[in-house]
Amino acid sequence: MAVFPAPDKPVNQMILPLEFMCFVLLRKYLAGLKTNERADVGIKKRSQAMLDESDSSGFSNALQLFFARNQPFHPVMPLKTLLSYAMFGGAFITNQRTTGSVLPSSPFLGRRMAESVPPGDKDLVVELGVGTGSITQSLLKRGFSHEDLVAVDCSPEMVKWTKKRFPSAKVMLGDASKLRELLNSDRELAGREVSHVVSSLPLKSLPKDVVRGIAEEVREVLPKDGKLVQFTYDLRRRPDPHLCDGFNLVSSSVVWLNLPPARVSIYEVA
């Protein structure tokens, strides 16, 4: 999931991401129209004119980079994307501490997170903070089976949404600070070794005692060479202070094509 600027920011500082999101949906819609022979030419021209006009307001370079890989897109998909944004934004409004964002993670961030986990390993991969399933989707595309991936979230709405998106996926409602108890409560998961934990949890916005509990649980479920993949919106290249005890920073990189940009860090159990 994506962490948006602090909620006490002025509303005018939130316009840029929201406008950009609209441009994203419009561009994807136009790509879908290209593959639809019955598309109304007049609607397409008016939509393209709107996009061209918006480009002139200073977003052209970002849009060109964002859509460098313009692939056919079905016109129905933007509606699904909007519903995903609405679900995520609603969760953010009702519980900002545990959701930590108003927008879900971009596919670019999802791919970077998934690429940090090598496929082919039959050990369990645990995803913390499933949100609307952006990272889950990237992990499944990476080649992980539903049997080797378990997604955990403390929000009933997010769990319900992700289960609907991925009916065969193992999505559990639970507290990451009680991860061992949660995994052992499932007969299919109890006793399985966890090789990687992929976390989208907003560690910066959670209470310190909760973060310490989560870090301890993650450290306990991982083996000696186990990896934690964590992203943050603090772009400084330094270890997360919450993870200094018990983890070593292995690598770190920035994903610029995300709102806002995010740093993905890989930690190894010390």
C-alpha positions as CSV (number, residue, x, y, z in Angstrom):
1,M,0.0,0.0,0.0
2,A,1.0,3.6,-0.5
3,V,1.5,6.2,2.2
4,F,0.0,9.6,1.4
5,P,1.2,12.9,2.8
6,A,0.2,13.5,6.5
7,P,-3.6,14.1,6.9
8,D,-3.0,17.6,8.3
9,K,-1.6,18.8,4.9
10,P,-3.7,21.5,3.2
11,V,-6.2,20.2,0.7
12,N,-4.5,22.0,-2.2
13,Q,-1.4,19.8,-1.7
14,M,-3.6,16.7,-2.4
15,I,-4.7,17.9,-5.8
16,L,-1.7,16.7,-7.7
17,P,-1.9,13.0,-6.9
18,L,-5.7,13.0,-7.4
19,E,-5.4,14.7,-10.8
20,F,-2.6,12.3,-11.8
21,M,-4.8,9.4,-10.8
22,C,-7.5,10.7,-13.2
23,F,-5.0,11.0,-16.0
24,V,-3.9,7.4,-15.4
25,L,-7.5,6.1,-15.7
26,L,-8.2,8.2,-18.8
27,R,-5.0,7.1,-20.5
28,K,-5.8,3.4,-19.8
29,Y,-9.3,3.9,-21.0
30,L,-8.0,5.3,-24.3
31,A,-5.7,2.4,-24.7
32,G,-8.7,0.1,-24.3
33,L,-10.7,2.0,-26.9
34,K,-8.0,1.3,-29.5
35,T,-8.8,-2.4,-29.3
36,N,-12.6,-1.9,-29.4
37,E,-13.8,-1.7,-33.0
38,R,-17.2,-0.3,-31.9
39,A,-15.8,2.5,-29.9
40,D,-17.4,5.9,-30.5
41,V,-14.9,8.1,-32.5
42,G,-16.4,11.3,-31.1
43,I,-15.9,10.1,-27.4
44,K,-12.4,9.1,-28.2
45,K,-11.5,12.4,-29.7
46,R,-13.0,14.4,-26.8
47,S,-11.2,12.2,-24.3
48,Q,-7.9,12.6,-26.2
49,A,-8.4,16.4,-26.2
50,M,-8.9,16.4,-22.5
51,L,-5.7,14.4,-22.1
52,D,-3.7,16.8,-24.4
53,E,-5.0,19.8,-22.5
54,S,-4.0,18.3,-19.2
55,D,-0.5,17.5,-20.6
56,S,0.0,21.2,-21.2
57,S,-0.3,21.9,-17.4
58,G,3.1,20.4,-16.6
59,F,2.4,16.7,-16.3
60,S,3.5,15.7,-19.8
61,N,7.0,14.3,-18.9
62,A,5.6,12.3,-16.0
63,L,2.8,10.9,-18.1
64,Q,5.1,10.0,-21.0
65,L,7.4,8.1,-18.6
66,F,4.5,6.5,-16.8
67,F,2.9,5.2,-20.0
68,A,6.1,4.3,-21.8
69,R,4.8,0.7,-21.8
70,N,1.3,1.4,-23.2
71,Q,-0.4,-1.9,-23.5
72,P,-4.0,-2.7,-24.5
73,F,-6.3,-2.2,-21.7
74,H,-10.0,-3.1,-21.5
75,P,-12.3,-0.1,-20.9
76,V,-14.0,-1.9,-17.9
77,M,-10.7,-2.0,-16.0
78,P,-10.6,1.7,-14.9
79,L,-13.9,1.2,-13.0
80,K,-12.3,-1.7,-11.1
81,T,-9.3,0.5,-10.4
82,L,-11.5,3.3,-9.2
83,L,-13.3,0.9,-6.9
84,S,-10.0,-0.2,-5.5
85,Y,-9.0,3.4,-4.9
86,A,-12.3,4.1,-3.2
87,M,-11.9,1.1,-0.9
88,F,-8.4,2.1,0.0
89,G,-9.3,5.7,0.6
90,G,-12.2,4.8,2.7
91,A,-10.1,2.6,4.9
92,F,-7.5,5.4,5.2
93,I,-10.2,7.8,6.4
94,T,-11.6,5.4,9.0
95,N,-8.2,4.2,10.3
96,Q,-5.2,6.3,9.2
97,R,-2.8,4.6,11.6
98,T,-3.2,1.0,10.3
99,T,-3.9,1.9,6.7
100,G,-1.3,4.6,6.4
101,S,-2.4,5.7,2.9
102,V,-5.2,7.0,0.7
103,L,-3.9,5.2,-2.5
104,P,-2.9,1.6,-3.0
105,S,0.6,0.7,-4.2
106,S,1.3,1.1,-7.9
107,P,2.1,-2.0,-10.1
108,F,5.7,-0.7,-10.3
109,L,6.1,-0.9,-6.5
110,G,4.4,-4.2,-6.5
111,R,6.8,-5.6,-9.1
112,R,9.9,-4.3,-7.2
113,M,8.7,-5.9,-4.0
114,A,7.9,-9.2,-5.7
115,E,11.3,-9.2,-7.6
116,S,13.0,-9.1,-4.2
117,V,11.6,-12.6,-3.4
118,P,13.1,-15.5,-5.5
119,P,10.5,-17.9,-6.9
120,G,10.9,-21.7,-6.8
121,D,11.3,-21.9,-3.0
122,K,8.6,-24.1,-1.5
123,D,8.9,-22.3,1.9
124,L,6.1,-19.9,2.9
125,V,6.0,-16.2,1.9
126,V,4.0,-14.0,4.3
127,E,2.6,-10.7,3.1
128,L,1.8,-8.2,5.9
129,G,-0.6,-5.3,5.1
130,V,-2.4,-6.8,2.1
131,G,-4.5,-3.7,1.3
132,T,-6.5,-4.2,-1.9
133,G,-4.1,-6.9,-3.1
134,S,-1.6,-4.9,-5.2
135,I,1.4,-6.7,-3.8
136,T,-0.4,-10.0,-3.7
137,Q,-1.1,-9.7,-7.4
138,S,2.6,-9.0,-8.1
139,L,3.7,-12.0,-6.0
140,L,1.3,-14.3,-7.8
141,K,2.5,-13.0,-11.2
142,R,6.0,-13.7,-10.0
143,G,5.1,-17.4,-9.9
144,F,4.3,-18.0,-6.3
145,S,1.4,-20.5,-5.8
146,H,-1.6,-19.9,-3.6
147,E,-0.3,-22.7,-1.3
148,D,3.0,-20.9,-0.6
149,L,1.7,-17.4,-0.1
150,V,-0.3,-16.1,2.8
151,A,-1.6,-12.5,3.1
152,V,-2.4,-10.9,6.4
153,D,-4.3,-7.7,7.2
154,C,-6.1,-6.4,10.3
155,S,-8.9,-4.7,8.2
156,P,-11.9,-6.9,7.6
157,E,-12.8,-4.7,4.6
158,M,-9.4,-5.2,3.0
159,V,-9.4,-9.0,3.7
160,K,-12.9,-9.3,2.1
161,W,-11.9,-7.2,-0.9
162,T,-8.7,-9.2,-1.5
163,K,-10.5,-12.6,-1.1
164,K,-12.9,-11.5,-3.7
165,R,-10.1,-10.5,-6.1
166,F,-8.2,-13.8,-5.5
167,P,-10.6,-16.5,-4.4
168,S,-7.9,-19.2,-4.2
169,A,-5.5,-17.1,-2.2
170,K,-4.9,-17.6,1.5
171,V,-5.9,-14.2,3.0
172,M,-6.1,-14.0,6.8
173,L,-7.6,-11.5,9.2
174,G,-5.2,-10.9,12.0
175,D,-2.7,-8.8,13.9
176,A,0.9,-8.8,12.6
177,S,2.1,-8.3,16.2
178,K,0.7,-11.8,16.9
179,L,2.0,-13.4,13.7
180,R,3.2,-16.7,15.1
181,E,-0.1,-17.3,16.9
182,L,-2.0,-16.5,13.7
183,L,0.1,-18.8,11.5
184,N,-0.1,-21.7,14.0
185,S,-3.8,-21.3,14.3
186,D,-4.1,-22.7,10.7
187,R,-3.5,-26.4,10.3
188,E,-2.2,-25.9,6.8
189,L,0.4,-23.3,7.9
190,A,1.4,-24.6,11.3
191,G,5.0,-25.9,11.3
192,R,5.8,-24.5,7.8
193,E,9.1,-22.6,7.5
194,V,8.8,-18.9,6.4
195,S,11.5,-17.8,4.0
196,H,10.4,-14.2,3.3
197,V,8.1,-11.6,4.9
198,V,6.9,-8.9,2.5
199,S,5.6,-6.0,4.4
200,S,3.6,-2.9,3.4
201,L,2.8,-1.9,7.0
202,P,3.1,1.8,7.8
203,L,5.8,1.4,10.5
204,K,6.3,5.2,10.8
205,S,2.7,5.8,11.7
206,L,2.1,2.9,14.1
207,P,2.8,3.1,17.9
208,K,6.3,2.2,18.8
209,D,5.3,-0.7,21.0
210,V,3.3,-2.1,18.2
211,V,6.2,-1.8,15.8
212,R,8.5,-3.5,18.2
213,G,6.0,-6.3,18.6
214,I,5.8,-6.7,14.8
215,A,9.5,-6.7,14.3
216,E,10.0,-9.3,17.0
217,E,7.3,-11.6,15.5
218,V,8.8,-11.3,12.0
219,R,12.3,-12.0,13.4
220,E,11.0,-15.1,15.2
221,V,9.1,-16.6,12.2
222,L,12.1,-16.1,9.8
223,P,15.1,-18.5,9.8
224,K,18.7,-17.2,10.2
225,D,19.0,-16.3,6.5
226,G,15.4,-15.2,6.1
227,K,14.5,-11.9,4.4
228,L,12.2,-9.1,5.2
229,V,11.1,-6.9,2.3
230,Q,9.8,-3.6,3.6
231,F,8.9,-0.3,1.8
232,T,8.8,3.2,3.2
233,Y,8.2,6.7,2.0
234,D,11.3,7.9,3.8
235,L,13.6,8.1,0.7
236,R,16.8,8.5,2.7
237,R,19.1,5.5,2.3
238,R,19.4,4.4,5.9
239,P,18.1,1.4,7.9
240,D,14.7,1.8,9.4
241,P,15.4,2.6,13.1
242,H,12.6,0.2,14.1
243,L,14.5,-2.7,12.4
244,C,18.0,-2.0,13.5
245,D,17.7,-4.5,16.3
246,G,17.9,-8.0,14.9
247,F,18.1,-7.2,11.2
248,N,20.8,-6.2,8.7
249,L,20.1,-4.0,5.7
250,V,21.1,-6.0,2.6
251,S,20.0,-3.7,-0.3
252,S,17.7,-0.7,-0.9
253,S,16.3,1.1,-4.0
254,V,13.8,3.8,-4.9
255,V,10.6,3.2,-6.9
256,W,9.9,6.6,-8.5
257,L,6.8,5.5,-10.4
258,N,4.6,5.4,-7.3
259,L,2.5,8.0,-5.5
260,P,4.4,9.1,-3.6
261,P,7.8,7.5,-4.5
262,A,8.8,4.7,-2.2
263,R,12.1,3.0,-1.0
264,V,12.1,-0.8,-1.0
265,S,14.6,-2.3,1.5
266,I,15.6,-5.9,2.0
267,Y,16.6,-6.9,5.5
268,E,18.2,-10.2,6.6
269,V,17.8,-11.7,10.1
270,A,21.0,-10.9,12.0
